[in-house]
Amino acid sequence: MAEPEIVTLPDARRMAVHHFGDPHGAPVLFFHGWPSDASMGQLLDAAAWKYHLRVIAPDRPGIGHSDPQPNRTLMDWPADVRALAAHYGLRNFAVLGVSGGGPYALATARALPGKVTATTVVCGAPPLDDPHDAGTLPSMYRRLLQSQSSHPHTLRLAFRASRPLISHFVPDVFIHLAMLKLPAPDRATLADPHTFAIIFGGMRRSWAACSDGVYEDAVLYTRPWGFSPAQIRTPVEFWHGGMDSNFPPELARKLAASIPGAHLHVVPGEGHYSLPVNHADMILAALARHSR
């Protein structure tokens, strides 16, 4: 995989940008999951070539090779997207967010309605303002939410301590053992060495800039988004696995129902990791139809 391009933003921060698909195609801004960097856009590369889509995939602040942005909020992100669009000479573009990139895609759609032609959210993270909704998440996410609420400083220190372990020393066998708790379609997808390398390579590379970047990205999911999804006026499509154990489908239904005109596709027999891999062709075909 090619090294990311480094773009200097108006405030002098450097942002790493990966490129996939057809460089002459219709532009799509891709927002990666958590914890990951934008190299996970490799999962879309073949389908992006097929449908003549130009995928521009930035590492978020403090992630991968992008400079940190202290005290940022979710609604700071659209300004970076606007700056990237200006850098690449894009008048309009579609946005696609996977997992933790979903809220960033929706924030961009809300803030830049004159530029965003279509929005796609794949197995996206939902708002977690409602304690009942947060209570339906996997135990690991619930523990992180509880730790951030009660001992945020300790949690930050834990992320800092984890950086060298995750970046360099955690062998793949431990990750495979952790995968045993995933639904069958996710285990089958991650059993492919190429897919495994993309997903967990992105996880390891996400810590390249600093451990605080991964931590601060996580913290944003615990806070109010800063806008109401009901305010979004651009076309939105949601794709969610019927067996997604990271974010239960009922949370995707609730979020989609709050956005006027949004469409939700719940795909039976697919999980959180398997959906964007097994159905990249179908997802990008739909996005290509709406983004031109």
C-alpha positions as CSV (number, residue, x, y, z in Angstrom):
1,M,0.0,0.0,0.0
2,A,1.3,3.5,-0.9
3,E,2.3,5.9,1.8
4,P,-0.4,8.5,2.6
5,E,-0.2,12.0,1.1
6,I,0.4,14.7,3.7
7,V,-1.9,17.7,3.2
8,T,-1.4,20.9,5.2
9,L,-4.7,22.4,6.5
10,P,-5.4,26.1,6.9
11,D,-4.5,26.0,10.6
12,A,-1.1,24.4,9.7
13,R,-2.0,21.0,10.9
14,R,-0.9,18.1,8.7
15,M,-3.4,15.5,7.7
16,A,-2.5,12.2,6.1
17,V,-4.7,11.2,3.2
18,H,-4.9,7.8,1.5
19,H,-6.3,7.3,-2.0
20,F,-8.2,4.3,-3.4
21,G,-10.2,3.6,-6.5
22,D,-10.3,5.5,-9.8
23,P,-8.4,8.8,-9.5
24,H,-10.6,10.2,-12.3
25,G,-13.9,9.0,-10.8
26,A,-16.6,10.7,-8.8
27,P,-15.2,11.8,-5.4
28,V,-16.1,10.0,-2.2
29,L,-14.7,11.1,1.2
30,F,-14.2,8.0,3.2
31,F,-14.2,8.1,7.0
32,H,-12.6,5.2,8.8
33,G,-13.7,3.3,11.9
34,W,-12.3,3.1,15.4
35,P,-9.7,2.1,16.3
36,S,-8.2,2.3,12.8
37,D,-6.6,4.6,10.3
38,A,-7.9,5.3,6.8
39,S,-5.9,2.4,5.3
40,M,-9.1,0.4,5.9
41,G,-10.3,2.1,2.7
42,Q,-8.4,-0.8,0.9
43,L,-11.6,-2.8,1.5
44,L,-13.4,-0.6,-1.0
45,D,-10.7,-0.3,-3.6
46,A,-11.8,-3.0,-6.1
47,A,-15.5,-1.9,-6.0
48,A,-14.4,1.8,-6.3
49,W,-12.5,1.0,-9.5
50,K,-15.5,-0.9,-10.8
51,Y,-17.9,2.0,-10.3
52,H,-15.5,4.8,-11.1
53,L,-15.3,6.3,-7.7
54,R,-12.4,8.3,-6.4
55,V,-12.0,7.4,-2.7
56,I,-10.2,10.1,-0.6
57,A,-9.6,8.7,2.9
58,P,-8.1,11.0,5.6
59,D,-6.7,9.9,8.9
60,R,-8.6,11.8,11.6
61,P,-6.6,14.2,13.9
62,G,-4.1,12.4,16.1
63,I,-4.7,9.1,14.2
64,G,-2.1,7.4,12.0
65,H,0.0,10.2,10.5
66,S,-2.3,13.1,11.1
67,D,-1.4,15.8,13.6
68,P,-3.5,16.0,16.8
69,Q,-6.2,18.6,17.2
70,P,-6.6,19.2,21.0
71,N,-10.1,19.6,22.4
72,R,-11.8,18.9,19.1
73,T,-15.5,18.1,18.8
74,L,-17.3,16.1,16.2
75,M,-18.5,19.3,14.6
76,D,-14.9,20.4,14.0
77,W,-14.6,17.7,11.4
78,P,-16.6,19.3,8.6
79,A,-14.2,22.2,8.5
80,D,-11.3,19.7,7.8
81,V,-13.5,18.1,5.1
82,R,-14.2,21.4,3.5
83,A,-10.4,22.2,3.5
84,L,-9.6,18.8,1.9
85,A,-12.3,19.4,-0.8
86,A,-10.8,22.8,-1.5
87,H,-7.3,21.3,-1.7
88,Y,-8.5,18.7,-4.3
89,G,-10.7,21.2,-6.2
90,L,-13.9,19.3,-5.4
91,R,-17.1,21.3,-5.8
92,N,-19.3,18.3,-4.6
93,F,-18.6,14.9,-3.2
94,A,-20.3,11.9,-1.5
95,V,-19.3,10.8,2.0
96,L,-19.1,7.2,3.4
97,G,-18.4,6.3,7.0
98,V,-17.8,2.8,8.3
99,S,-18.4,2.0,11.9
100,G,-16.9,4.8,14.0
101,G,-16.7,6.9,10.8
102,G,-20.5,6.9,10.6
103,P,-21.0,9.9,13.0
104,Y,-18.4,11.8,11.1
105,A,-20.2,11.2,7.8
106,L,-23.5,12.4,9.3
107,A,-21.8,15.5,10.9
108,T,-20.4,16.4,7.5
109,A,-23.8,15.9,5.8
110,R,-25.4,18.2,8.4
111,A,-22.8,20.9,8.1
112,L,-22.1,20.9,4.4
113,P,-25.5,20.3,2.7
114,G,-24.4,22.3,-0.4
115,K,-21.4,20.1,-1.0
116,V,-22.5,16.6,0.1
117,T,-24.4,14.8,-2.7
118,A,-25.0,11.5,-0.9
119,T,-24.2,10.0,2.5
120,T,-23.6,6.3,3.2
121,V,-23.2,4.9,6.7
122,V,-22.0,1.2,7.0
123,C,-22.5,-0.6,10.4
124,G,-22.3,2.9,11.9
125,A,-21.9,3.9,15.5
126,P,-25.1,5.4,16.9
127,P,-25.6,8.3,19.4
128,L,-25.0,7.1,22.9
129,D,-26.8,9.8,24.8
130,D,-29.5,7.4,25.9
131,P,-28.3,5.1,28.7
132,H,-30.7,2.4,27.5
133,D,-29.1,2.4,24.1
134,A,-25.6,2.3,25.6
135,G,-26.6,-0.7,27.7
136,T,-27.2,-2.7,24.6
137,L,-23.6,-2.5,23.5
138,P,-21.0,-5.2,24.0
139,S,-19.4,-5.5,27.4
140,M,-16.1,-4.0,26.3
141,Y,-17.8,-0.8,25.0
142,R,-19.9,-0.6,28.2
143,R,-16.7,-0.8,30.3
144,L,-15.0,1.9,28.3
145,L,-18.1,4.2,28.6
146,Q,-18.2,3.6,32.4
147,S,-14.4,4.2,32.8
148,Q,-14.6,7.4,30.8
149,S,-17.5,8.6,33.0
150,S,-15.8,7.7,36.3
151,H,-12.1,7.7,35.7
152,P,-11.2,9.5,32.5
153,H,-7.6,10.3,33.5
154,T,-7.0,6.7,34.3
155,L,-8.5,5.6,31.0
156,R,-6.2,8.0,29.1
157,L,-3.2,6.6,30.9
158,A,-4.3,3.0,30.0
159,F,-4.5,4.0,26.3
160,R,-1.0,5.4,26.6
161,A,0.3,2.2,28.1
162,S,-1.4,0.2,25.5
163,R,0.2,1.9,22.5
164,P,3.5,0.0,22.4
165,L,1.8,-3.3,23.0
166,I,-0.9,-2.9,20.3
167,S,1.5,-1.2,17.8
168,H,4.3,-3.8,18.1
169,F,4.0,-6.6,20.5
170,V,0.5,-8.1,20.4
171,P,0.8,-11.3,18.3
172,D,-2.0,-12.2,15.8
173,V,-2.8,-15.3,17.8
174,F,-4.2,-13.2,20.7
175,I,-6.4,-11.3,18.3
176,H,-7.7,-14.5,16.8
177,L,-8.5,-15.7,20.3
178,A,-10.5,-12.5,20.9
179,M,-12.3,-13.1,17.6
180,L,-13.9,-16.3,19.1
181,K,-16.6,-14.1,20.6
182,L,-17.6,-12.6,17.3
183,P,-20.6,-13.9,15.3
184,A,-19.9,-16.6,12.7
185,P,-19.9,-14.3,9.6
186,D,-17.4,-12.0,11.2
187,R,-15.1,-14.9,12.1
188,A,-15.3,-16.3,8.6
189,T,-14.5,-12.9,7.1
190,L,-11.5,-12.3,9.3
191,A,-10.2,-15.8,8.7
192,D,-9.1,-14.5,5.3
193,P,-5.4,-13.4,5.7
194,H,-5.7,-10.4,3.4
195,T,-8.8,-9.0,5.1
196,F,-7.3,-9.7,8.5
197,A,-4.2,-7.8,7.6
198,I,-6.1,-4.7,6.3
199,I,-8.4,-4.5,9.4
200,F,-5.9,-5.2,12.1
201,G,-3.1,-3.4,10.3
202,G,-5.2,-0.3,10.3
203,M,-5.8,-0.8,14.0
204,R,-2.1,-0.9,14.7
205,R,-1.3,2.0,12.5
206,S,-3.9,4.1,14.2
207,W,-1.5,4.6,17.1
208,A,1.3,5.9,14.9
209,A,0.8,9.6,15.7
210,C,0.1,9.3,19.4
211,S,-2.0,7.3,21.9
212,D,-3.9,10.3,22.9
213,G,-5.3,10.6,19.3
214,V,-7.0,7.1,19.6
215,Y,-8.3,8.0,23.1
216,E,-9.7,11.4,22.1
217,D,-11.4,9.9,19.0
218,A,-13.0,7.4,21.3
219,V,-14.2,10.1,23.8
220,L,-16.1,11.9,21.0
221,Y,-18.5,8.9,20.8
222,T,-19.4,9.3,24.5
223,R,-20.5,12.9,24.1
224,P,-23.5,14.5,22.4
225,W,-22.9,14.9,18.7
226,G,-23.6,18.6,18.7
227,F,-26.4,18.4,16.1
228,S,-29.7,16.6,15.7
229,P,-29.8,13.9,13.0
230,A,-33.3,15.2,12.1
231,Q,-31.6,18.3,10.8
232,I,-29.8,16.4,7.9
233,R,-31.3,17.2,4.5
234,T,-29.0,15.3,2.2
235,P,-29.9,11.7,1.0
236,V,-28.7,9.1,3.6
237,E,-28.4,5.4,3.2
238,F,-27.6,3.1,6.1
239,W,-26.3,-0.5,5.7
240,H,-26.2,-2.7,8.8
241,G,-25.6,-6.4,9.4
242,G,-28.5,-8.3,10.9
243,M,-26.0,-10.1,13.1
244,D,-23.9,-7.0,14.0
245,S,-22.8,-7.6,17.6
246,N,-20.9,-4.3,18.0
247,F,-23.9,-2.0,17.3
248,P,-27.2,-3.9,17.4
249,P,-29.5,-3.4,14.4
250,E,-32.2,-1.8,16.5
251,L,-29.9,1.2,17.2
252,A,-29.4,1.6,13.4
253,R,-33.2,1.5,13.0
254,K,-33.7,4.2,15.6
255,L,-31.0,6.5,14.1
256,A,-32.3,6.0,10.5
257,A,-35.9,6.7,11.6
258,S,-34.7,10.1,13.0
259,I,-33.4,11.4,9.6
260,P,-36.0,12.5,7.1
261,G,-36.0,10.3,4.0
262,A,-33.2,8.1,5.2
263,H,-33.1,4.4,4.0
264,L,-31.9,1.5,6.1
265,H,-30.8,-1.8,4.6
266,V,-30.4,-4.5,7.2
267,V,-28.6,-7.4,5.6
268,P,-29.5,-10.8,7.1
269,G,-26.6,-13.1,8.0
270,E,-23.9,-10.4,8.1
271,G,-22.0,-9.0,11.0
272,H,-20.0,-5.9,11.8
273,Y,-16.8,-6.9,9.9
274,S,-18.4,-9.1,7.2
275,L,-20.8,-6.5,5.9
276,P,-18.4,-4.0,4.4
277,V,-16.2,-6.8,3.0
278,N,-18.9,-9.1,1.5
279,H,-21.1,-6.3,0.2
280,A,-18.7,-3.5,-0.8
281,D,-19.9,-4.0,-4.4
282,M,-23.5,-3.5,-3.6
283,I,-22.9,-0.6,-1.2
284,L,-20.7,1.3,-3.7
285,A,-23.0,0.6,-6.6
286,A,-25.8,2.3,-4.7
287,L,-23.6,5.2,-3.7
288,A,-22.4,5.7,-7.3
289,R,-26.0,6.0,-8.4
290,H,-26.8,8.7,-5.9
291,S,-23.5,10.7,-6.1
292,R,-23.5,11.7,-9.7
